[in-house]
Amino acid sequence: MSTEFQDAHLAEVKPLVEKEEAITRLLPDFDVQEQDVETVHGSVHVTMCGTPRGNRPAILTYHDIGLNHKTCFNPLFNFEDMQEITQHFAVCHVDAPGQQDGAPSFQAGYVYPSMDQLAEMLPGILKQFGLKTIIGMGTGAGAYILTRFALNHAEMVEGLVLINVNPCAEGWMDWAATKISGWTNALPDMVISHLFGKEEIHSNHDLIHTYRQHIINDMNQTNLHLFVNSYNSRRDLEIERPVPGINVVTLQCPVLLVVGDSSPAVDAVVECNSKLDPTRTTLLKMADCGGLPQVSQPAKLAEAFKYFVQGMGYIPSASMTRLMRSRTASGSSVTSLEGQRSRSHTGEGTRSRSHTGEGTRSRSHTGDGARNRSHTDTRIELTPNSASNAEQSSPKSMEVSC
């Protein structure tokens, strides 16, 4: 079956990360609360922006190793297009224990929580702020933690945006390399190589310098070492692609997988995509993008996130005034958000132009009983398993390049 693609054009606005304060400043217009929340596995620092709304989820973020919520997500959430989206949601930023700004060193003998235990801290955070459900956004270690949380507490998670997620346990050679080299001098370099691809490290010196200085000067090195060790000791998530008639471990919510085409996590994200339900999963590969798409290309990620939440039945298109104007008014050289997809992912049939981030959804999923909400406002209509494609032997997840 031949498939035509309409281009959803975007004028990419490059963020300016020229000064260190640009990645750490807080939004001035939100009601911001910062609390240390006691949980079953210890205290965790949480920043709540905005007021939770009882009829919709909060956006909950979780950062990667070497970062905290400010350096990981402020470039995205400070971006104007993203602010138009987040005015409809409360945003809950979680800092892993000891990773927040100014964190004191843990006492001698402190045992850092495992990745599974970090995930089990989240229900206590939701209870503290009166949150019933979330849309999770995590990168790297944070993406792993949110995935584990969604597997254990599916009723609390309405959707996931997973950037650079690795569902597998660390390989033995990776673990041995970190142990043999020693962590004191190698820790910043190891974190940088985890966050950024080789091409980005060699070409984007200003960005790498900014984050290296943050890791060395702003992060508590002892605490960071404990968090890195916890991530390096993670278990395999053991997720499997659903098979009719067989009960497998998999995510039950819509998922948007995001990775830059030069990210060191490309293979891991593709592996994760192969293990998830193709009717609920979209893989978004960003061209000319490295390890932190939320920093280097916030416009594209905000656009994809907009379609993702619209596909879940939130934010009717009429309310997205500035976003839509900015897209239609641009006369700049543009990038196709759809791109040329891999031949192995074609065959979904002609789709509407605004499909980028919602995730491939079957008709049975759009009426998910977990949320009694109409999906009629969404412009995203992805039905690769509809009658027009009945000849396909198995569904395939959507892969989008932008």
N, C-alpha and C positions, 0 to 999 in steps of 0.2 A: 504494500500500500504506500503510495507516495504521500508525503506530508509537506505542506507549505507552512512557512513560519512568517509571521508578521514581526517586524522589529519594534521593540519597545525602546525608544531612543532615550538616552541619558546624556546629559552634559556633566561630565565628572568634575567635581569641585575638589581640588586637592587641598587637604588640610595643611595648615602651617604649623609644623612642630619644630620651631626654631629656638624656642626658649623652654627651659625645663618647666616653668610655671604653666605653660600652655597645656601640658598634659595632666596637671594636678589641680587646676582651679575648679571651684565648685560653682554650680549654677546658682545665680543669685535670686531667681524668681520662684524657687520652690520652697515650701515649708520643709526644712531639713531637720531630722532628728538623728542623733548619733547615740547609740546605746551599746553597752557590753551586756550581752544576753547570756544568762546561765542556761546551759543545756545538759543533757545526760552525759556528755563527754567533755565538759568544761565550758569556759567562757569564750564567746566569739563576738567580735566587733561588727555591728550592723549599722548601716546608714539608710534611713527611710526618707525618701523624697516624695512629697505629696501625701494626700490623704487616701487611705484604702477605700475602695468602693465595694459595697457588699454584693453588687450584681455582676462583678467582673473580676478577673484575676489581677494580681499584681505582677509586674515584671520583676523577676529576681535574677540578679547577676552573680556569677562566681568567676573569679579571675584565675589566671595561670600562675605557675611558679615564677618567682622573680618579680612579680607585680603585686599591686593591690587594686582595689576597685577604681581608684582614681587614675592610675597610670594605664590600667587596662581598658577602661570604658569611658572615661570622661571625654576623650576626643570624639567618640560617637554620640554620647548623650548631650554634649554641648553643641552638636551640629544642628543647624536650624531645622532641617527637615525632620530629624529625629525628635526634636522638641515638640513639633506639631503632632507627632504620634503619641508621645508620652504624656501630653496633657489629658489624655483619656484614661491614664492608668497611674496608680502609685508605683514607684520604683524602689525596690529593696536591694541594696548593694551589700553583699556579704564579704567580709575579709576573713580569710582563713586565719586560724589562731596565730597570733604573733606576727602577722604580716601587715597590719595597719600602720599608718604613719606614727612614728614615735613609740612604737611598741617596746616595752621593756623585755629584757631577756628572761626566759623561763628559768625557774630555779633548778639547781642541780638535781638530777634524778627524774626530771619531768619526762613523762612518756608521751610523745606526740600522738594524736589520734591517727588511726589508719584511715585510708580513703573511705572505707565502708563506714567507719565511725564519724567521719566528717559529714557524710551523707545523712547519717542518723541524727545529726545536730539540727538539721533543717526543720523537722516538724515542730521543735520547740521554738524556733524563730517565727514560724508562721503563727503559732499560738500566741506568742508574745505580742504580735502586731495585729492580731485579729484577722489574719489572712486565711481564706478557705482554700483557694487554689492559686497557682502561679503559671505564668509563661516563663520558663527558664531560659536564660542566655548565659552560656559558659564557654570558656576557651581553654583548651589544653587540660590541665588538671581540673579546672572548674567544670569543664564539659563532662569529664569522667564522673565527677561527684554528682552532678545533676542527673546524669544518666542512671547512675546507681540509685539515686533518690526516686526517680520515676519508675524504675523497676520494682522498688520496694513499696512505693506509695502512689500507685497509678491514679488513685482518686484525687490526689492533690495537684496533679500536673496536667494542664490543658494543652500545652505545646512546648516544644524545645527547639531552641536555636543553638546548635552545637558547632563551635568553631575549633578546628584542629583537634577533633576528638580522636582518641586512640582507645579502642575497646579492649585491647590486648594487654596482657601482662608484659612488663619490660623483658626484653631478651637478656639471656645470661651474659652475652658479650658486652652489652651496654652497661649492665650492672658492674661487671668486673672492671671495665675501663674506668668508671668513676671511683671504684674502691682503690685500684692500684695507683692512680694518679694522685690521690689525696684531694681533699676538698678545699683546704684553706686558700690556696692560690688559684685553683682551677675553677672554683664555684662560679664566679661571674662569667668566665668564658663558657662553661658548660651551660649555664642558663641562656646566654646569648645564642649559642648554637641550637638550643631547643626552641627559642622563640623565633629566630630568623633563619632564612635560607642562606646558603653560601653566596649566591649572587647578590642578595640584599646586603649581606655583611661587607662585601667588597665594593659595592657601588653606592650605598646610601650611608655615607660616613656620619652625617649629622644626626640622623635618626638613631644609628647604632650608638654613637657617642652619648646621646641623651639618655638612652635606656641603660647603657653601661654605667654611667655616672649615678643614675637612680639606684641601680642594684648595689653599687659599691657604697654610696654615701647615705642613702635613705633607708635601705632595708637593714633590719637587724640580721647580721650575718649568721649568728647562731640559730636564730629562729628559722631563717630561710633554709639553712642546712637541714633542719628537722623536717620542714615541709617537703623539700626535695627528696629526702630519704623516704618519706611516706609515699610520695607519688611513685618513686622508683620501686617500691614494694607492693604496688597495686596488684590485685588479682585480675584475671581475665573476666570480663563481664559475662561471658558465656551466653551471649545473645545469638539467636538463630532466626533465619528468615522463616516466616510462618508457612506451614504446609497444611492443606486442608485435612482435617481429621486427626491431626497430631498436635498435642499441647506442647508448645515450646516457649522458652523465655524470650520475650521481645517487648519493645516499647508499644504502648497502646495509644499513644497520642500522635498528632501530626509532628513531623520532625523536619527541620531545615538544616542540612549539613552544609557548612561553609568552609572553604579552603582557598587560599591563594595558589596560583599555578606554580609559584616558585617556593612555596612553603615546605619546610622539612616534614610536614605532616600529611602530604598528599597521599602517599600510599596507605597510611593508617585510616584516613577518612574514606578512601575508596573501599577499603576492607570493611569498614563499618557500614557503608552504604549497602554492600552485598549481603549484610546480615539482617537488615531491617525490612519491615513490611513495605514493599514497593508501592502499595496504594496509599501510604501515608507519609512517604519520604521524598524529599527533593534534595539533590546534591547540586550545590551552587559553586562552580569553580570560577574564580575571579582572575581574569587575565591581567598580566603586568602587576601582580600583587604578590607580596611576600607573606610573612608569618603573622602579621597583625592587620587583617583587612579592616577591622574596626577603627584602626588608626590611620592607615594609608588611603583607604577608600570608603569613608563613612557615607558618602552619598549613595553609592551602590548598595551598601548594606542596609541603609535606612529604607531605600526603595523596596528591597527584597523583604525586609521585615514588615513594611506596610502591607504588602500583598499577603504575607503570611497571616497576619492578624485579621485582615479582611476576610480571608478564606475561612477563618474560624468563626466568623459571624460578628466580629467587632469592627468598629470604625466604619460606618457607611461612607461611601465615596464622596457624598455631598459635603462631609465635614473636612475632607482633605484638600482644602482650597489652595493653600500656598504650595503644597507639593505638586498638585496638578498644574497650577499656573507655571511653576518653575520648569516643568517638563515640556509643556506645550509652547512656551514662549522662547525657549532656547533656540538660537540659531547657530550655535557653536558646532564645531566638529564633534560628532557624537560617537558613542560606542553602543553596539547592539547588546542589549541585556540578554538576548537569547543566544546569539552566536550560532555557530554551526555545531550541533550536537553530534556526539559519537554515533556511528551507524548502529551500534548495538543498543542505543536508547531511542531509536526512532520507532514510528508506528503508532503514536498516540492519537493521530488524527489532527485535523486543524483545530487550534486552540485560540482562545481569545487573546488579545494582545497583553492583557494584564495578568500574566500567569506566573511571574518569576519566582515568587517565594512561598507559594502556598503549600506546595507538596502535592504529589499525585494522590487524588482522593477518589475512592469508589463511591457509588451512590449509597451503598450501605453505610459508609463512614460519615457522609455529610449529614445523616440523620442520627448521629451518635446519641444514644440515650443518656449519656453522661451529662449532656448539656441540652436542655429543652429550649433551644434557641433557633430562630429561623436563619437560614443561610441565604435568604433571597437578596440581601444587600450586596453580597460579594460579587465582584466581577470575575473572579477566578473560577473557571470551570474546567477541571481536569478529570477526564473519565477515560483513562487508557484501557479499562476493562469493560467498556460499554459494549452494546450489541454490535456496533460497527467494527469492533476489534475482536469479535468472538473467535475469529480464526486463530488468534495467538494462543499458543500452548501454555504460556505462563506470563504473568504481568511483569513489567520491568519498571524500575523506579526511574523517575525523571532526572535527567542531568542537564543543567543549564550552565552555559558559559557566558560570562559577561566581561 
